Amino acid sequence: HFFVSRIDVVMMEEIAEAVAQLFGRITLEKRVSEDLMAELYFFFPKTLPGALELVDREKVWRVTAVPSNRSVWTVQGQSATPYTCLSDFCTCPAFTFTVVNKAEQLFCKHLLAIRIAAATGKHKERTVDDLELVAMLV
């Protein structure tokens, strides 16, 4: 059985707030300085190396639909099919296993890569029509 105590919930809220502030600083600097890298590594020791590789290899895309202007993210991981991600959801197996089921991590490497790419502007853009966006989500 999975049991979450009040302390766990409060701690996760505090961690989430610290991470949000960290990404706010990255967004202001538009880069990941050495100090910010150390902070990222503190929070994401398992997923940071893979996330940075995805950003460096330009595997992160923001896909925006027209005319609705809705957007999702896609990340080309090691599989042939890119993973589709929303702000707090990824279609990869690691998200289900380590983020949702085991609650071991805040983000999978794909969600972390999206946050880094969005904060630094190091992502690609793609425009699709609304019907294509729907097809990506089903």
N, C-alpha and C positions, 0 to 999 in steps of 0.2 A: 504494500500500500504506500501511496505517496502522501506524505504529510509535510505541510509547510507551516512553520510556526510564525507567530507575529514578528519575531525577531528577524526571521529570514525575509519576510515581506518588507520590513523597514530597511534592512540592509540592501536588498535589491533596489529599492527606490532610491536610496542614497548613492549606490553605485551607478544607477541609470542617470541620475542628476550629474554626477561627476563626469561621466562619459559625455553627456550632452554639452557640458561646459568645455571639455577637451575638444570636441569637434567644433564648437563655436570659435575657439582660438585657432584651430587649423583653418577654418573658413576665413578668418580675418587675415591670417598670414598667407593664405593660398598656397601653402607648402607645409611639409612635415619637417620641422626643424629637429635637430638632435634631441633637444629636451622633450619635444612633443612625441618623438619616436619612443623615447624611454617610457613615457606615460602610457602610450598605446601598448607597448610591450607588457607593462605591468597589468593592464586589464585584459589583454588578449594574447597571452604567450603562445597558445596553441595555434591560433588562426591568423595571427599577424603576418608571418612569413608568406603563407599562401595568398593572403589578400593583397599584399604588396606586389607579389609576382603578377597577379591578375591585372592590377593597375598598371604596372610597368610594361606589361606585354599588350596593353590596350585591348583588354578583353571585356571591358565594361561599357555598356551602351544604355543610354536613356532613350526609350522609344516613346514618342509622342504621337497621339492620334489626332487627326483632323476630321471634322471640324470641332470635335468636343474638347480638344486640348488636354485630354486625360493622358497620363503617362505611367509607364511601368519601366522596370530596369531588366535588362538581360545580361547575364554573365556567362561567357563561354569558359566553362571549367574544363576538366580533363575528359568529360564525356563528349560524344559527338553532338548531342543536343544541348543548346544553351539553357541555363536555368532562368526561369522567370521569377522576378522578385518584386514584392511590394515593400513598403517601408519596414514592416516587421514580419515578413513572411518570405520564405524561399522554397522553391520546389525541389531542392536537393535532399538526398537522404540524410545528410549530416544535420540539417536543420531539424528534421523530425526526430532523429535519434538523440543528438546532444543538446539541442536547445529546448525542444518541447518535452520529450520523454524523460530525459535524465536531468534537465535543468543545470547542466554543467557549464554552459557558456551563454553569453548574452546574444551572440550572433554567430552564424556560420561564416566561413571565410568569404562567401559571396556577398552577404549583407555588409560585412566589414569593408570589403573592397568598394561597394557602392558608396558607403559613407565617406571613405577616403577620397574616392574619385569625385564625388559631388562637392566635397569641401575644397578640393584643390583645383577643380575644373578639368581634371585629367580623365575625361571620358568622351566617348563618341556619341553623336546624336543621330537618330534615325527617325524619319517621319513616315507614318503609315496611315491608312484610312481607318475609320472607326471599326469597320467589319474585320479588318485584319487584327486589330487589337483584341477584339472579342475572341477571335480564333486562337490567339496566343493564351488566353485565359481559360479556355475550356479544354 
